Amino acid sequence: MNPADVQVTVEGGVADIRVNKPGITVEVRDYDVEGVDDDHELLWTDEIGNRCMRYFALPDELPAREQPPAEHPTTPSLGG
């Protein structure tokens, strides 16, 4: 078996994320949000309307922290 590119260990409701390969970004969604304030900076609503805490783990930035979603680049118009 090849070594994992990302290792996630969850213990006591806390996720420890280890990114072992350069260039990988890991998104972690924690749906156990009971008791979380509505204005918490990491609280997010997913694609189907469920609330979760959203974290990103980057190889150079552990422990994980919230990152804004990457925007898709626009393709410039070549005339017309």
Backbone as CSV, one residue per row, in Angstrom:
resi,resn,N_x,N_y,N_z,CA_x,CA_y,CA_z,C_x,C_y,C_z
1,MET,0.843,-1.175,0.000,0.000,0.000,0.000,0.892,1.244,0.000
2,ASN,0.543,2.208,-0.842,1.284,3.471,-0.894,0.979,4.310,0.336
3,PRO,1.939,5.151,0.759,1.653,6.038,1.887,0.561,7.044,1.514
4,ALA,-0.210,7.447,2.503,-1.314,8.381,2.273,-0.795,9.775,1.949
5,ASP,-1.486,10.466,1.029,-1.166,11.859,0.728,-1.650,12.769,1.854
6,VAL,-2.751,12.379,2.481,-3.341,13.121,3.583,-3.776,12.132,4.649
7,GLN,-3.482,12.464,5.906,-3.921,11.634,7.016,-4.787,12.494,7.927
8,VAL,-6.015,12.039,8.192,-6.934,12.745,9.084,-7.222,11.823,10.259
9,THR,-6.961,12.315,11.471,-7.250,11.571,12.684,-8.264,12.364,13.486
10,VAL,-9.395,11.736,13.817,-10.432,12.397,14.603,-10.469,11.727,15.966
11,GLU,-10.302,12.545,17.005,-10.329,12.023,18.359,-11.014,13.044,19.252
12,GLY,-12.064,12.614,19.927,-12.785,13.504,20.826,-13.395,14.699,20.119
13,GLY,-13.785,14.523,18.856,-14.395,15.609,18.100,-13.400,16.593,17.516
14,VAL,-12.121,16.314,17.622,-11.081,17.195,17.085,-10.340,16.458,15.975
15,ALA,-10.231,17.115,14.812,-9.539,16.511,13.674,-8.103,17.013,13.614
16,ASP,-7.181,16.090,13.507,-5.773,16.400,13.276,-5.499,16.032,11.826
17,ILE,-5.025,17.000,11.045,-4.842,16.798,9.608,-3.363,16.895,9.281
18,ARG,-2.857,15.876,8.615,-1.460,15.881,8.189,-1.435,15.755,6.672
19,VAL,-0.903,16.784,6.001,-0.782,16.779,4.543,0.649,16.360,4.229
20,ASN,0.799,15.217,3.563,2.118,14.643,3.307,2.630,14.868,1.898
21,LYS,1.844,15.523,1.065,2.238,15.707,-0.327,2.082,17.181,-0.693
22,PRO,3.093,17.790,-1.295,2.992,19.206,-1.671,1.870,19.449,-2.671
23,GLY,1.262,20.620,-2.567,0.278,21.040,-3.543,-1.138,20.546,-3.296
24,ILE,-1.384,19.874,-2.188,-2.717,19.360,-1.895,-3.392,20.271,-0.876
25,THR,-4.648,20.607,-1.142,-5.471,21.335,-0.189,-6.586,20.399,0.243
26,VAL,-6.838,20.322,1.538,-7.849,19.429,2.082,-8.952,20.265,2.711
27,GLU,-10.189,20.012,2.313,-11.337,20.663,2.940,-11.941,19.702,3.946
28,VAL,-12.172,20.196,5.159,-12.793,19.407,6.217,-14.085,20.100,6.606
29,ARG,-15.182,19.336,6.605,-16.476,19.867,7.016,-16.931,19.117,8.268
30,ASP,-17.212,19.866,9.317,-17.678,19.307,10.582,-19.141,19.707,10.754
31,TYR,-20.030,18.731,10.651,-21.460,19.000,10.722,-22.000,18.973,12.153
32,ASP,-21.163,18.762,13.125,-21.564,18.777,14.529,-21.465,20.221,15.026
33,VAL,-22.480,21.037,14.708,-22.428,22.474,14.994,-23.396,22.901,16.099
34,GLU,-23.926,21.941,16.825,-24.834,22.288,17.921,-24.097,23.167,18.933
35,GLY,-24.698,24.299,19.269,-24.108,25.216,20.230,-23.154,26.231,19.628
36,VAL,-22.914,26.167,18.327,-22.027,27.129,17.663,-22.818,28.406,17.381
37,ASP,-22.242,29.556,17.711,-22.900,30.841,17.462,-23.141,31.035,15.970
38,ASP,-24.296,31.636,15.632,-24.649,31.862,14.229,-23.659,32.750,13.497
39,ASP,-22.912,33.577,14.217,-21.965,34.487,13.571,-20.515,33.986,13.656
40,HIS,-20.326,32.706,14.012,-18.968,32.153,14.089,-18.310,32.238,12.723
41,GLU,-17.060,32.658,12.680,-16.371,32.902,11.398,-16.197,31.651,10.541
42,LEU,-16.228,30.469,11.123,-16.044,29.244,10.344,-17.350,28.543,9.996
43,LEU,-18.482,29.067,10.490,-19.770,28.463,10.181,-20.129,28.751,8.729
44,TRP,-20.587,27.734,8.028,-20.821,27.827,6.596,-22.051,26.998,6.257
45,THR,-22.699,27.302,5.174,-23.822,26.510,4.673,-23.377,25.822,3.395
46,ASP,-23.523,24.495,3.368,-23.024,23.743,2.207,-23.981,23.842,1.023
47,GLU,-23.669,23.087,-0.019,-24.388,23.150,-1.286,-25.865,22.773,-1.174
48,ILE,-26.223,21.965,-0.175,-27.617,21.538,-0.045,-28.302,22.180,1.161
49,GLY,-27.671,23.182,1.748,-28.289,23.953,2.811,-28.001,23.501,4.226
50,ASN,-27.098,22.536,4.413,-26.731,22.091,5.753,-25.629,22.973,6.318
51,ARG,-25.728,23.251,7.608,-24.710,24.086,8.263,-23.560,23.221,8.758
52,CYS,-22.358,23.745,8.616,-21.176,23.029,9.081,-20.071,24.029,9.368
53,MET,-19.056,23.549,10.078,-17.832,24.307,10.244,-16.938,23.883,9.086
54,ARG,-16.323,24.844,8.429,-15.537,24.550,7.229,-14.093,24.987,7.451
55,TYR,-13.175,24.047,7.293,-11.752,24.286,7.486,-10.997,23.839,6.244
56,PHE,-9.851,24.446,6.008,-8.959,23.996,4.947,-7.590,23.738,5.550
57,ALA,-6.991,22.642,5.169,-5.633,22.324,5.585,-4.750,22.434,4.350
58,LEU,-3.736,23.250,4.459,-2.784,23.439,3.373,-1.443,22.884,3.818
59,PRO,-0.646,22.348,2.912,0.615,21.720,3.305,1.518,22.629,4.133
60,ASP,1.533,23.920,3.852,2.430,24.835,4.552,1.765,25.552,5.717
61,GLU,0.488,25.255,5.990,-0.245,26.014,6.981,-1.049,25.106,7.909
62,LEU,-0.375,24.297,8.694,-1.061,23.478,9.676,-0.831,24.092,11.045
63,PRO,-1.820,24.117,11.936,-3.108,23.470,11.817,-4.014,24.149,10.807
64,ALA,-5.104,23.451,10.479,-6.033,23.925,9.453,-6.632,25.262,9.827
65,ARG,-6.925,26.067,8.799,-7.606,27.332,9.032,-8.531,27.606,7.866
66,GLU,-9.508,28.445,8.087,-10.496,28.770,7.064,-9.845,29.529,5.920
67,GLN,-10.163,29.161,4.717,-9.703,29.850,3.522,-10.915,30.127,2.653
68,PRO,-10.964,31.278,2.006,-12.088,31.506,1.099,-12.003,30.570,-0.097
69,PRO,-13.151,30.158,-0.645,-13.104,29.284,-1.813,-12.399,29.982,-2.975
70,ALA,-11.630,29.220,-3.714,-10.937,29.794,-4.866,-11.926,30.166,-5.940
71,GLU,-11.751,31.341,-6.526,-12.610,31.755,-7.620,-12.043,31.215,-8.926
72,HIS,-12.936,30.878,-9.833,-12.490,30.396,-11.134,-11.978,31.583,-11.947
73,PRO,-10.838,31.430,-12.583,-10.340,32.533,-13.396,-11.256,32.799,-14.580
74,THR,-11.329,34.039,-14.976,-12.136,34.374,-16.147,-11.268,34.299,-17.380
75,THR,-11.850,33.910,-18.481,-11.130,33.832,-19.748,-11.364,35.135,-20.513
76,PRO,-10.307,35.852,-20.843,-10.504,37.120,-21.547,-11.055,36.894,-22.961
77,SER,-11.839,37.832,-23.388,-12.394,37.784,-24.741,-11.320,38.232,-25.725
78,LEU,-11.189,37.526,-26.807,-10.172,37.853,-27.803,-10.823,38.495,-29.024
79,GLY,-11.397,39.631,-28.808,-12.007,40.349,-29.927,-13.520,40.316,-29.853
80,GLY,-14.151,41.059,-30.781,-15.595,41.051,-30.885,-16.230,41.983,-29.993
